[in-house]
Amino acid sequence: MTAMDIADIPIFAMLRQRMGYLSERQRVIAENVANADTPGYHPHDLKSFSFQAKMQGMASTASVVAATPAGTMAATQPGHMQPPGSPKGIAAGVKSEKAQDSETTLDGNGVVLEDEMMKLTQARMDYDAAVGFYQKSLDMLKLAVRRPGAG
C-alpha cells in the first residue's frame, strides 16, 4: 500500500492556495500602509480568490498541457517547477490590481489607512477561518484512519 500525500486531496490543495492568497494579500496591504506617506502612491489589492475559479483552473489543466509548445515547461500541478521568469512561491497564482481610489491627498497619495486596516482585519479573519477548517479536516481524516476501538 502506498502512502498518499495530503496535498493530493483537493480540499487541502484549495485550502493551501487560499491561505497562500491571504498571506500575499496581507503583504500587499502592508506595502500600501508602508507607502501611506509616499507622494503619488496608489494602493494595490489582489483579485478576489474564488474556489469556483480554482476548480475551473484545475479542470483546464489538461488543456494547458495540450496548448504548451513542445520543448517548453508547463506547471500543471502545484508541486511542479515553474518556468523561468514566472512568479515564485505563493505569489505564482495571484494577480495584483490597482485598488479603487476613495480619497486622494494633495500630494497624490491614495492610501486610506482606515480602509487598509479594515482589509487587513478581514484578511486575518479569513486566514484564521481557513486554518481552522484545515485543522478540522485533518482531525476528521485522523478519525477516519483510526483503528476501531482505539482511543
C-alpha positions in Angstrom: 0.0 0.0 0.0 1.4 3.4 -1.0 1.1 6.5 1.2 -1.0 9.3 -0.1 0.3 12.8 0.1 -2.1 15.2 1.8 -1.6 17.7 -1.0 -3.2 15.2 -3.4 -6.6 15.7 -1.6 -8.4 18.5 -3.5 -9.8 20.3 -0.4 -6.4 20.5 1.2 -4.9 21.8 -2.0 -7.5 24.5 -2.3 -7.2 25.5 1.4 -3.4 25.7 0.9 -4.0 28.0 -2.1 -6.5 30.1 -0.1 -4.1 30.5 2.7 -1.3 31.5 0.3 -3.6 34.0 -1.3 -4.5 35.5 2.1 -0.8 35.7 3.1 0.0 37.5 -0.2 -2.9 39.9 0.4 -1.6 40.7 3.8 1.8 41.5 2.3 0.2 43.8 -0.4 -1.9 45.6 2.3 1.2 46.1 4.5 3.0 47.6 1.4 0.1 50.0 1.0 0.4 51.1 4.7 4.1 51.4 4.4 3.6 53.8 1.5 0.9 55.9 3.1 3.1 59.0 3.1 4.7 58.4 -0.4 3.6 61.1 -2.8 1.8 59.8 -5.8 1.5 56.2 -4.5 -1.7 54.4 -5.4 -2.8 51.4 -3.2 -3.0 47.9 -4.7 -5.1 44.9 -3.8 -5.4 41.4 -5.1 -8.1 40.0 -7.3 -10.7 38.1 -5.2 -10.0 34.4 -4.5 -12.7 32.1 -5.9 -12.9 28.4 -5.2 -15.1 28.1 -8.3 -12.4 29.7 -10.4 -9.8 27.4 -8.9 -11.9 24.4 -9.7 -12.2 25.6 -13.3 -8.5 26.1 -13.4 -7.9 22.6 -12.1 -10.2 21.3 -14.8 -8.5 23.2 -17.6 -5.0 21.8 -16.6 -5.3 19.2 -19.3 -5.8 21.9 -21.9 -2.7 23.8 -20.7 -0.6 20.7 -21.4 -2.1 20.3 -24.9 -1.6 24.0 -25.7 2.0 24.2 -24.5 4.5 24.2 -27.4 7.0 21.3 -27.4 10.1 21.9 -25.5 8.7 24.4 -23.0 7.8 23.8 -19.4 4.3 23.9 -18.2 3.4 23.8 -14.5 0.2 21.8 -14.3 0.3 20.9 -10.6 1.2 23.0 -7.6 4.4 21.0 -7.0 5.8 21.4 -10.5 8.8 23.6 -11.2 7.9 27.0 -12.6 9.1 28.2 -16.0 11.9 30.8 -15.9 10.7 34.3 -15.2 7.4 33.3 -13.6 6.4 34.4 -10.1 7.7 32.1 -7.3 6.0 30.7 -4.2 2.6 31.7 -3.1 2.5 34.7 -5.5 2.6 32.4 -8.5 -1.2 32.2 -9.0 -2.1 35.7 -7.6 -2.5 38.9 -9.6 -2.3 42.3 -8.1 -4.6 45.1 -9.3 -4.8 48.8 -8.6 -7.3 49.4 -5.8 -10.3 51.8 -6.2 -9.4 55.3 -5.0 -11.8 56.6 -2.4 -9.7 59.6 -1.3 -6.6 61.2 -2.7 -4.4 63.6 -0.8 -2.9 66.8 -2.3 0.4 65.0 -2.9 -1.4 62.3 -5.0 -1.3 59.5 -2.4 -4.4 57.4 -2.5 -3.9 55.2 0.6 -6.7 55.5 3.2 -5.3 53.9 6.4 -8.8 53.1 7.8 -9.7 51.2 4.6 -6.3 49.3 4.7 -6.8 48.3 8.3 -10.3 47.0 7.6 -9.0 45.0 4.6 -6.2 43.7 6.8 -8.6 42.6 9.6 -10.8 40.8 7.1 -7.8 39.0 5.5 -6.7 37.9 9.0 -10.2 36.6 9.9 -10.4 34.8 6.6 -6.9 33.3 7.2 -7.9 32.1 10.7 -11.1 30.6 9.4 -9.1 28.7 6.6 -6.6 27.4 9.2 -9.5 26.3 11.5 -11.1 24.5 8.6 -7.8 22.9 7.6 -7.3 21.6 11.2 -10.9 20.3 11.4 -10.4 18.4 8.1 -7.1 16.9 9.4 -8.9 15.8 12.6 -11.6 14.2 10.5 -9.0 12.3 8.4 -7.2 11.1 11.6 -10.6 9.9 12.9 -11.3 8.1 9.7 -8.0 6.2 9.6 -8.0 5.3 13.3 -8.4 1.6 14.1 -11.9 0.8 15.6 -11.8 0.7 19.3 -8.5 2.6 19.5 -8.8 5.5 22.0 
